[in-house]
């Protein structure tokens, strides 16, 4: 079997290697042709995390699914049927008191799930590693996976572009790359370090919400996807907060509170409810950032100012959003927080309508289509 090291792979993060037979341990065995999927797991590298090929897309390790455990450096290998390479997502369980985050050399305090979309895993050609393959599984790969799941017509390239834009990163940054390795040296060291710190914050948010998202080692899928979608919606604010004051700032506390309120509003018994509007295909950088007070700021940043340094307000905007803001304060703020820091920023009218009709605690709300549109307009300003 051909082997490739992570140092040699640089930021590609891993690959798929042809193998003559399956490996041992608790992985799948059989007589069909085998391939070995190799990669790494991180917010910082995660040791002793469970990695598996999720063949039924339920985010749980089931009997017969190829699986492995990351080594002391966060690396894994999976022995799978060659025909399955690129067909199913890879899921990671970071398990409370078992999985060790090498950023802190301590065990994670709550169980959470990371993943990588199937299109990121490509079968090798003639036993060699494809240069387009990235098997670096992280909070960022998780957001890319869920963005693709919610937008069936979206390409991997578009999803990567969108997440790069949400992170405010240069076009030559490998968004699926090993940001831990990249932050150690090179011209883009500071950019990869920023990715690393943002991924740490994303994983921290996932740990914070474990009690309402996870049931043992299994996620409630609706709540899990709501969580990832809201983290994605808030990613520019999270990135900006990391740049300004770090994960412990008051702004991050607001994000945590809004995220929690959004998740607990999701019915745990509706695992595949359509929440695609949380993952809209918006690949343009200008959707997420604008110049404000001489600095690039998230478009929904609560302290946003115009390029001249004065508060950006206009009569037209006030007229357009005022009714929706009032309705939001009346019907939504109790669960989702103040409009400026709401955990449901960028949510569309269709999702609001769907929530009102499907969530038990919301069914008593009576709003016209025009009122729902006004709330969505205020949320997207």
WOGIBEL-V234327 format. One record per residue. N is the residue number from 1. RES is the residue in one letter. PHI is phi in whole degrees, -180 to 180 (* if undefined). Layout:
n=N res=RES phi=PHI
n=N res=RES phi=PHI
//
This chain:
n=1 res=X phi=*
n=2 res=X phi=-76
n=3 res=X phi=-123
n=4 res=X phi=-133
n=5 res=X phi=-90
n=6 res=X phi=-71
n=7 res=X phi=-62
n=8 res=X phi=-72
n=9 res=X phi=-76
n=10 res=X phi=53
n=11 res=X phi=-97
n=12 res=X phi=-68
n=13 res=X phi=89
n=14 res=X phi=148
n=15 res=X phi=-176
n=16 res=X phi=-113
n=17 res=X phi=-118
n=18 res=X phi=-70
n=19 res=X phi=-135
n=20 res=X phi=-78
n=21 res=X phi=-155
n=22 res=X phi=-73
n=23 res=X phi=-87
n=24 res=X phi=-87
n=25 res=X phi=70
n=26 res=X phi=-96
n=27 res=X phi=-82
n=28 res=X phi=-63
n=29 res=X phi=-122
n=30 res=X phi=164
n=31 res=X phi=-95
n=32 res=X phi=-74
n=33 res=X phi=-61
n=34 res=X phi=-112
n=35 res=X phi=-135
n=36 res=X phi=-111
n=37 res=X phi=-98
n=38 res=X phi=-118
n=39 res=X phi=-168
n=40 res=X phi=-137
n=41 res=X phi=-124
n=42 res=X phi=-158
n=43 res=X phi=-105
n=44 res=X phi=-95
n=45 res=X phi=-51
n=46 res=X phi=-113
n=47 res=X phi=-92
n=48 res=X phi=63
n=49 res=X phi=-98
n=50 res=X phi=-89
n=51 res=X phi=-122
n=52 res=X phi=-151
n=53 res=X phi=-85
n=54 res=X phi=-88
n=55 res=X phi=-78
n=56 res=X phi=-120
n=57 res=X phi=59
n=58 res=X phi=-111
n=59 res=X phi=65
n=60 res=X phi=-125
n=61 res=X phi=-79
n=62 res=X phi=-111
n=63 res=X phi=-56
n=64 res=X phi=90
n=65 res=X phi=-84
n=66 res=X phi=-56
n=67 res=X phi=-149
n=68 res=X phi=-158
n=69 res=X phi=-127
n=70 res=X phi=-65
n=71 res=X phi=-84
n=72 res=X phi=-65
n=73 res=X phi=-106
n=74 res=X phi=87
n=75 res=X phi=-90
n=76 res=X phi=-141
n=77 res=X phi=-136
n=78 res=X phi=-124
n=79 res=X phi=-97
n=80 res=X phi=-130
n=81 res=X phi=-65
n=82 res=X phi=-55
n=83 res=X phi=-67
n=84 res=X phi=-90
n=85 res=X phi=-65
n=86 res=X phi=81
n=87 res=X phi=-102
n=88 res=X phi=-128
n=89 res=X phi=-72
n=90 res=X phi=-106
n=91 res=X phi=-118
n=92 res=X phi=-123
n=93 res=X phi=-107
n=94 res=X phi=-90
n=95 res=X phi=-104
n=96 res=X phi=-51
n=97 res=X phi=66
n=98 res=X phi=-120
n=99 res=X phi=-78
n=100 res=X phi=-107
n=101 res=X phi=-86
n=102 res=X phi=-72
n=103 res=X phi=-65
n=104 res=X phi=-117
n=105 res=X phi=57
n=106 res=X phi=-130
n=107 res=X phi=-72
n=108 res=X phi=-66
n=109 res=X phi=-91
n=110 res=X phi=-147
n=111 res=X phi=-78
n=112 res=X phi=-148
n=113 res=X phi=-119
n=114 res=X phi=-122
n=115 res=X phi=-160
n=116 res=X phi=-142
n=117 res=X phi=-66
n=118 res=X phi=-57
n=119 res=X phi=-69
n=120 res=X phi=-82
n=121 res=X phi=-111
n=122 res=X phi=-116
n=123 res=X phi=-59
n=124 res=X phi=-75
n=125 res=X phi=-110
n=126 res=X phi=55
n=127 res=X phi=77
n=128 res=X phi=-106
n=129 res=X phi=-88
n=130 res=X phi=-72
n=131 res=X phi=-69
n=132 res=X phi=-93
n=133 res=X phi=-80
n=134 res=X phi=-136
n=135 res=X phi=-114
n=136 res=X phi=-95
n=137 res=X phi=-102
n=138 res=X phi=-154
n=139 res=X phi=-58
n=140 res=X phi=-72
n=141 res=X phi=-64
n=142 res=X phi=-64
n=143 res=X phi=-65
n=144 res=X phi=-61
n=145 res=X phi=-61
n=146 res=X phi=-70
n=147 res=X phi=-63
n=148 res=X phi=-69
n=149 res=X phi=-59
n=150 res=X phi=-84
n=151 res=X phi=-129
n=152 res=X phi=-55
n=153 res=X phi=-89
n=154 res=X phi=-80
n=155 res=X phi=-87
n=156 res=X phi=-60
n=157 res=X phi=-61
n=158 res=X phi=-65
n=159 res=X phi=-64
n=160 res=X phi=-65
n=161 res=X phi=-61
n=162 res=X phi=-63
n=163 res=X phi=-66
n=164 res=X phi=-59
n=165 res=X phi=-65
n=166 res=X phi=-63
n=167 res=X phi=-87
n=168 res=X phi=60
n=169 res=X phi=-111
n=170 res=X phi=-64
n=171 res=X phi=-69
n=172 res=X phi=-90
n=173 res=X phi=-77
n=174 res=X phi=-84
n=175 res=X phi=-64
n=176 res=X phi=-93
n=177 res=X phi=-80
n=178 res=X phi=-78
n=179 res=X phi=-71
n=180 res=X phi=-65
n=181 res=X phi=-64
n=182 res=X phi=-66
n=183 res=X phi=-78
n=184 res=X phi=-82
n=185 res=X phi=-166
n=186 res=X phi=101
n=187 res=X phi=-64
n=188 res=X phi=-103
n=189 res=X phi=-53
n=190 res=X phi=-68
n=191 res=X phi=-67
n=192 res=X phi=-69
n=193 res=X phi=-64
n=194 res=X phi=-65
n=195 res=X phi=-58
n=196 res=X phi=-60
n=197 res=X phi=-66
n=198 res=X phi=-67
n=199 res=X phi=-63
n=200 res=X phi=-60
n=201 res=X phi=-65
n=202 res=X phi=-62
n=203 res=X phi=-64
n=204 res=X phi=-61
n=205 res=X phi=-65
n=206 res=X phi=-64
n=207 res=X phi=-63
n=208 res=X phi=-57
n=209 res=X phi=-96
n=210 res=X phi=-57
n=211 res=X phi=-63
n=212 res=X phi=-103
n=213 res=X phi=-104
n=214 res=X phi=-99
n=215 res=X phi=-120
n=216 res=X phi=66
n=217 res=X phi=-103
n=218 res=X phi=-118
n=219 res=X phi=-80
n=220 res=X phi=-77
n=221 res=X phi=-62
n=222 res=X phi=-60
n=223 res=X phi=-68
n=224 res=X phi=-62
n=225 res=X phi=-68
n=226 res=X phi=-59
n=227 res=X phi=-61
n=228 res=X phi=-64
n=229 res=X phi=-63
n=230 res=X phi=-71
n=231 res=X phi=-62
n=232 res=X phi=-61
n=233 res=X phi=-61
n=234 res=X phi=-96
n=235 res=X phi=-60
n=236 res=X phi=-60
n=237 res=X phi=-66
n=238 res=X phi=-62
n=239 res=X phi=-62
n=240 res=X phi=-65
n=241 res=X phi=-65
n=242 res=X phi=-60
n=243 res=X phi=-65
n=244 res=X phi=-86
n=245 res=X phi=-139
n=246 res=X phi=89
n=247 res=X phi=-66
n=248 res=X phi=-94
n=249 res=X phi=-71
n=250 res=X phi=-64
n=251 res=X phi=-64
n=252 res=X phi=-68
n=253 res=X phi=-62
n=254 res=X phi=-66
n=255 res=X phi=-62
n=256 res=X phi=-60
n=257 res=X phi=-65
n=258 res=X phi=-65
n=259 res=X phi=-62
n=260 res=X phi=-61
n=261 res=X phi=-61
n=262 res=X phi=-67
n=263 res=X phi=-68
n=264 res=X phi=-69
n=265 res=X phi=-79
n=266 res=X phi=-85
n=267 res=X phi=-70
n=268 res=X phi=-68
n=269 res=X phi=-93
n=270 res=X phi=-122
n=271 res=X phi=-66
n=272 res=X phi=-119
n=273 res=X phi=-60
n=274 res=X phi=-74
n=275 res=X phi=-122
n=276 res=X phi=-62
n=277 res=X phi=-67
n=278 res=X phi=-73
n=279 res=X phi=-123
n=280 res=X phi=-55
n=281 res=X phi=-78
n=282 res=X phi=-129
n=283 res=X phi=-85
n=284 res=X phi=-75
n=285 res=X phi=-60
n=286 res=X phi=-69
n=287 res=X phi=-66
n=288 res=X phi=-105
n=289 res=X phi=-135
n=290 res=X phi=-148
n=291 res=X phi=-75
n=292 res=X phi=-141
n=293 res=X phi=59
n=294 res=X phi=80
n=295 res=X phi=-140
n=296 res=X phi=-68
n=297 res=X phi=-127
n=298 res=X phi=-59
n=299 res=X phi=-61
n=300 res=X phi=-102
n=301 res=X phi=-61
n=302 res=X phi=-67
n=303 res=X phi=-106
n=304 res=X phi=-61
n=305 res=X phi=-130
n=306 res=X phi=-77
n=307 res=X phi=-65
n=308 res=X phi=-86
n=309 res=X phi=94
n=310 res=X phi=-99
n=311 res=X phi=-60
n=312 res=X phi=-86
n=313 res=X phi=-140
n=314 res=X phi=-140
n=315 res=X phi=-61
n=316 res=X phi=-63
n=317 res=X phi=-63
n=318 res=X phi=-61
n=319 res=X phi=-64
n=320 res=X phi=-70
n=321 res=X phi=-101
n=322 res=X phi=-61
n=323 res=X phi=-62
n=324 res=X phi=-65
n=325 res=X phi=-64
n=326 res=X phi=-64
n=327 res=X phi=-64
n=328 res=X phi=-60
n=329 res=X phi=-61
n=330 res=X phi=-77
n=331 res=X phi=-108
n=332 res=X phi=-119
n=333 res=X phi=-62
n=334 res=X phi=-59
n=335 res=X phi=-100
n=336 res=X phi=-108
n=337 res=X phi=83
n=338 res=X phi=-60
n=339 res=X phi=-56
n=340 res=X phi=-63
n=341 res=X phi=-122
n=342 res=X phi=-59
n=343 res=X phi=-77
n=344 res=X phi=-116
n=345 res=X phi=-57
n=346 res=X phi=76
n=347 res=X phi=-67
n=348 res=X phi=-93
n=349 res=X phi=-61
n=350 res=X phi=-64
n=351 res=X phi=-71
n=352 res=X phi=-60
n=353 res=X phi=-60
n=354 res=X phi=-63
n=355 res=X phi=-64
n=356 res=X phi=-63
n=357 res=X phi=-84
n=358 res=X phi=-115
n=359 res=X phi=-96
n=360 res=X phi=-53
n=361 res=X phi=-70
n=362 res=X phi=-108
n=363 res=X phi=-66
n=364 res=X phi=-81
n=365 res=X phi=-75
n=366 res=X phi=-121
n=367 res=X phi=-132
n=368 res=X phi=-79
n=369 res=X phi=-59
n=370 res=X phi=-65
n=371 res=X phi=-68
n=372 res=X phi=-64
n=373 res=X phi=-61
n=374 res=X phi=-64
n=375 res=X phi=-64
n=376 res=X phi=-62
n=377 res=X phi=-63
n=378 res=X phi=-64
n=379 res=X phi=-68
n=380 res=X phi=-97
n=381 res=X phi=-74
//
